[in-house]
Amino acid sequence: MISKKNLPCLLFIVCSFFSACGIYSFTGVNSGVKTASVQLINNQAAIVNPSLSGVLTEKLKNKIITNSPVTVVEQNGEIEFSGTITSYQTNPVAASANETAALNRLNIIISIQCINKEDEKQSWVQSFSRYTDFNSSQDLSSVESQLVEEITDQLVDDIFNKALVNW
């Protein structure tokens, strides 16, 4: 019988064994893929934020590097990401008592293609959309960088989870 004192140590050893053998990954990342390449996400939106393409591309690379055992290579990865920013727009979303917008919404839509060379069934093309609301009394230019930061983090999480997480 295992004593309560030895249980944490035994649990750690068992979990380490399963993780090391590739049976289970605590991050849920697909362990069959070793390399990924990320092409520049092109900006074809009607309104262009000049830094958005580079920010999205670099954040996706960094997410893969820091949250998975997958190595990012310049080209010909086992998984290849490419994509397009299709929409970047602000719209009023809530009216105030005097019939003016109380809130505005910055919405970014991107289309991503993921080609999995190891398993064709895992390849996909999908649009991802995220937004953040901001007070209409604020000028977009004064909050834009913060809003873009929040939205791109969410978009990158969505892409990463769709492509590499097996939950």
C-alpha positions in Angstrom: 0.0 0.0 0.0 1.2 3.5 -0.9 1.5 5.9 2.0 0.1 9.4 1.8 3.6 10.8 2.2 4.8 9.0 -1.0 1.7 9.7 -3.1 2.8 13.1 -4.5 6.1 11.7 -5.6 4.5 8.7 -7.2 2.0 10.9 -9.0 4.8 13.1 -10.3 6.7 10.1 -11.7 3.6 8.6 -13.4 2.7 12.0 -15.0 6.4 12.5 -16.1 6.4 9.0 -17.7 3.2 9.6 -19.7 4.4 13.0 -20.8 7.9 11.8 -21.8 6.5 8.9 -23.7 4.2 11.1 -25.8 1.1 9.4 -24.4 -0.1 12.7 -22.9 0.9 16.3 -23.1 -0.1 18.7 -20.4 -0.5 21.5 -23.0 -2.5 19.2 -25.3 -0.2 20.0 -28.2 -0.2 17.6 -31.1 3.2 15.9 -30.5 3.4 14.3 -33.9 4.4 17.6 -35.5 7.9 18.8 -35.1 8.1 21.9 -37.3 5.8 24.7 -38.4 6.3 27.6 -40.9 4.3 30.8 -40.7 4.0 33.0 -43.8 3.4 36.7 -43.5 -0.4 37.3 -42.9 -1.3 39.7 -45.7 -3.5 42.7 -45.1 -6.3 43.0 -47.6 -8.8 44.8 -45.4 -10.4 48.0 -46.8 -8.9 49.9 -43.8 -5.2 49.0 -43.3 -3.4 49.2 -40.0 0.2 49.2 -41.2 1.6 47.1 -38.4 -1.1 44.5 -38.1 0.3 42.0 -40.6 3.7 41.9 -38.9 2.2 41.8 -35.4 -0.1 38.9 -36.1 2.6 36.9 -37.9 5.2 37.4 -35.1 2.7 36.7 -32.3 1.7 33.4 -34.0 5.3 32.4 -34.3 6.0 33.3 -30.7 2.9 31.4 -29.5 4.1 28.2 -31.2 7.7 28.6 -29.9 6.7 29.3 -26.3 3.7 27.0 -25.9 4.6 23.9 -27.8 7.6 21.7 -28.6 7.1 22.6 -32.3 10.1 24.4 -33.9 9.3 27.4 -36.2 11.2 27.2 -39.5 11.2 29.7 -42.4 9.6 27.4 -44.9 8.4 23.8 -45.5 7.3 23.1 -42.0 5.2 20.0 -41.3 2.5 22.5 -40.6 2.3 25.6 -42.8 0.3 28.7 -41.8 -0.7 31.4 -44.3 -3.5 33.9 -44.1 -5.2 37.2 -44.9 -6.6 40.0 -42.8 -10.0 40.5 -44.5 -11.6 43.1 -42.3 -10.5 45.9 -39.9 -13.4 48.2 -38.9 -15.0 50.2 -36.2 -18.8 50.3 -35.7 -21.1 51.9 -33.1 -22.6 49.2 -30.9 -24.5 50.9 -28.1 -26.7 54.1 -28.1 -26.8 56.5 -25.3 -29.9 58.5 -24.1 -29.3 61.2 -26.7 -29.1 58.7 -29.6 -25.4 58.9 -30.1 -23.1 55.9 -29.8 -22.0 55.2 -26.3 -19.6 52.4 -27.4 -17.7 51.6 -30.5 -16.3 48.3 -31.5 -13.0 47.5 -33.3 -13.5 44.2 -35.2 -10.7 42.3 -36.9 -11.4 39.3 -39.2 -8.7 37.1 -40.6 -8.8 34.0 -42.8 -6.1 31.4 -42.0 -5.1 28.3 -44.0 -3.3 25.6 -42.1 -1.8 22.8 -44.1 -0.7 19.7 -42.1 1.7 17.7 -44.3 1.7 14.9 -41.7 -2.0 14.4 -41.6 -4.1 15.9 -44.5 -7.3 15.5 -42.4 -5.9 18.1 -39.9 -5.6 20.7 -42.7 -8.2 23.5 -42.7 -9.2 27.0 -43.8 -11.1 29.1 -41.4 -12.1 32.7 -40.7 -11.5 34.0 -37.2 -13.1 37.1 -35.8 -12.5 39.0 -32.6 -13.5 42.5 -31.3 -13.1 44.8 -28.4 -15.4 47.6 -27.4 -14.3 51.1 -26.4 -16.0 54.2 -25.1 -17.1 56.5 -27.9 -15.6 59.5 -26.1 -12.2 58.0 -26.8 -10.5 58.6 -30.2 -9.6 55.4 -31.9 -6.1 56.5 -32.5 -5.5 57.0 -28.7 -6.6 53.4 -27.8 -5.9 51.6 -31.1 -2.6 50.0 -30.1 -4.0 48.6 -26.9 -7.1 47.3 -28.6 -5.1 45.7 -31.4 -2.9 44.0 -28.8 -5.9 42.5 -27.1 -7.6 41.3 -30.3 -4.4 39.9 -31.8 -3.7 37.9 -28.6 -7.2 36.4 -28.9 -6.9 35.6 -32.6 -3.5 33.9 -32.1 -4.9 31.8 -29.3 -7.8 30.8 -31.5 -5.4 29.8 -34.4 -3.0 28.0 -32.1 -5.8 26.0 -30.4 -7.4 25.0 -33.7 -4.1 23.9 -35.2 -2.2 22.3 -32.4 -4.3 21.6 -29.3 -6.0 18.3 -29.0 -8.5 18.9 -26.2 
